[in-house]
Amino acid sequence: MKIIVDTEQKTINLEQEVNLGELYEHLQQLFPNDLWKQFRLIPTILTNWVNPIIIEPINWPVYPLQPQFPWITYDNNDSISLNTGRYCVQF
């Protein structure tokens, strides 16, 4: 599954057909506290796949560690904020 997460435009682009259940599970992993619900889903075909972030399967939950993704920043109170940018993600 290949997706592009754009935290500035609040969009998620799909490069291929995906199973909705799998997409939901991946979004739950990538965006804690249902942050993915702020985004719009845009089904498009990409021709320029740049520096993908490849995520290997993880046996969730991984406690007490928070998953580290470049689009999320945690502060001392476990508050979450989104970093701006466009991220190519492959599962």
C-alpha positions, -999 to 999 in steps of 0.1 A, spaced: 0 0 0 14 34 -10 0 66 4 11 103 5 4 122 37 3 160 32 0 177 66 -2 212 52 -32 205 29 -46 178 53 -48 153 25 -41 116 20 -34 104 -15 -37 68 -26 -16 55 -54 -34 22 -59 -65 4 -49 -66 -4 -12 -88 -26 11 -107 -2 33 -102 -23 64 -64 -23 59 -64 15 51 -84 21 84 -59 0 104 -29 18 89 -45 52 95 -51 43 132 -14 34 135 -1 64 117 -23 90 134 -28 85 171 -60 99 187 -78 97 154 -59 127 139 -65 111 105 -102 122 107 -90 158 99 -77 147 65 -94 144 31 -88 112 10 -77 119 -26 -75 89 -49 -49 97 -75 -22 80 -96 13 92 -87 40 94 -113 67 109 -90 73 86 -60 101 104 -40 120 89 -10 93 67 4 91 60 41 88 22 44 70 10 75 76 -26 84 48 -46 102 48 -38 140 32 -59 167 10 -32 182 7 -20 209 43 -10 216 42 4 252 55 26 267 70 39 235 51 60 211 56 52 174 80 77 158 69 91 124 83 123 109 49 140 106 41 137 144 57 155 173 51 145 209 56 169 238 62 161 275 25 157 282 20 132 254 2 159 234 5 154 197 10 179 169 14 175 132 46 187 114 41 203 80 52 186 49 44 159 23 54 124 32 54 93 9 45 62 30 47 26 19 34 -4 39 
